[in-house]
Amino acid sequence: MKTLIDTNVLLEDISVLEHYSPAVICLPVLEELDRLKISHDNDVAYKAREAIRRLKESYVEFDIDEVDLEKTDNRILDYALRHGYRLLTNDLHLQLKARAVGVEVENYIPQIENYTGYKEVIFGDEELASWYEGNKNNNWGLINNQYLIVKYKDTYVGVWKYINGEFKEIFDKYIDSKMLGKIKPLDLFQRCVIDSLYTNQVTVVKGKAGSGKSLLSLAFAISEIERGNYERLIIFTNPVPVLNSAKLGFYPGDKNEKLLSSNIGNMLISKFGDKVAVEMLVNQNKLVLLPFSDIRGFDTSGTKAIIYITEAQNLDVNLMKIAAQRVGEECKFIIDGDNEAQVDLEVFSGKRNGMRRLSEVFRGQSFYGEVELKNIYRSKIAELADKM
């Protein structure tokens, strides 16, 4: 016997699709999921979007017998069906209904430029000799504050930054602090990150898990605070659950205790060694943790602070805009994340991603640097896991 599945079951346990086969989904259920995906209850909205996504990936039967042609989506489907057209749409809900009525459907993947903050070039013997003789023309269309990473055959030979119409060679700099010790760049890409942290007011560090983006950012911030160049580190955090993970529910304690029990707390504890070290910084007012829900109206004007956002891939354009608007003239702004592979909610993906949009608006400014790290240093296991 076939099983018709109700909306509330899909919201509670989407794995039900694996246990009932064949499962049948009727049009009212699809319409209710479409309504719930924009619910004011974030948990319900997330579950509805996840149910729609999983329905698209699962083998289920659809029962569409009565279609309300007052709805725009249904009129589009009816038109495609009557004329035998293929439908191009990124709306998962509409894709499901198209599949249900037998309309061929295709997902549109927009071509989005991945700006890395540098260009890699390979020189031959004559090109390298000419380069070191001083013939440094911008033949690659670099924009202001973009890096040029030069290879000779299979070997990296150096880094230059294109700034104010000229190329400036970048050498290794170190980050040294009592708390985290001496950090030196492990490759030319990390060399670019450290240079940007020292020379730019705004730096975006991108890279895969284990590439060193958070370690370099935090080490620099703590070093600058120890030296008295800045007063405190202010971290804006958006504690989004990891994609497809289950929430643990309520955390006891005040704001800081809750945040230190979330992903931002785990990251800080792993870098600083233990929870006591993190709590000491908080108690000394050298570390301030602010959830994005509380940052509107927060003003850093007249404060020498380093504003830091980690896991910035989990911000939409509006949240990133609000964060950038908090940055005062005497502050540094450091952003790290991986908007290519570690986005945990669909609402933060593609052109809606705030990290991507900030890059589009800020790149080329005299105070802005961006670098994508290429190599994973955490462990061989982490490096191999990236291929999963």
Phi, psi and omega in degrees: 000137177286152183242122175272124186258131182277161182300314185296330177291318178297324180289324183282321184206093183294341180292353177304333181296336181278343187255342179240113181218129359280138175264145181241133176243127181262166184302317179302326177293315178299318180294322180292321176298320180296323178289320184286339183292347176246024179297150175290340175279107185301325180294316179295317180299317179297315181297322179294316179296320179294321178297317178298317179298315182290327177297323179295326183274344187263160174268102176227159175263146179244141179244098181245099182249328179236119183246128179277104183282004173286339182274136184301314181303318182291326177293322177299314179298316181299319179296315180297321182292316182293328184259356179072032181272152168278145181254127177253113182204150174257003179282109184299323180296317178293325176298320179297315181292325177297315178300323183294324183261004175087020176271128177294132186230145181226137178277137178262122178252106182293147177275106182251126181295134174261099180278124183261344184090000178206167171231138177261132178230151178247123180258145168271186184301311184292320181295318181294318179297317180296321180299313182285343174281352176111002180275077186250085177261148180277080182274000187245006177068033178294146176260170183304134179072016175266146184264149173244119180255118189257132174244144171243111189059247181253013186241132173287131183246342180172173180230137174232147177249132178272111185218128180054040175080008180226160176261127178244126181289139181250126179252168180298133169240157180247154171247124185230127178214155177295325186283320185245358178077197182270126178246123176242152181294138180268348177201180183290334180289318175293328175300318178296319180300311182297320177299316181295320179300320181284326192255344184247149176285329180236128177228131172251125179245118179250158177160163181286168178301129179091007182274350176101008186296316181287323179298313180297318182295312181292318180300317178298314182299313181294320178300315181294324178290319178299325181279354179083007179288331177224155186272323185202164175253121179250119182253119170271128184227142176240088189289081181269133178298148178299143182312128177070007179272160178266140177283145177274348179092213188292134172253131178285162173110177178279187185304310183296320179296320178296315182293323179288347175267358181259190183296327179293322177295318178300318181294314181297317180296321180294327181278320184270353174105317178199171183292328181299318180297321179292314180297326178298317178297321178296314182294331178276001182062023174268348177227124178239126179253123181231120173290152181300335179295344185246003190271345179297128182092347178289132187232126179256010180303134180078005180246133174268091183229157171256118178268127186229132173236122173250161187055040186290351176296340181265044174228139172272180185299319183295317180296318179295322178298314179299318180298313181297327179290346178277347190280119179279171186296328184263010182261156166258152182232116181240130182232129173228155180168184180221090183279005177264320189234351187238025176286126188260350176224141183301329183296341181261008188269164174059222183289349176279351185287125184291326178296317179294318183292319178301318178300316181299323184278321190269333186302140182095346177288152184292342183254008188242133174227149180216136180218133173257120179281140186258330191253145178259125184245355186300311180187166174296325179296314179298322180295318179288325180298332180297339181275355182289000000 
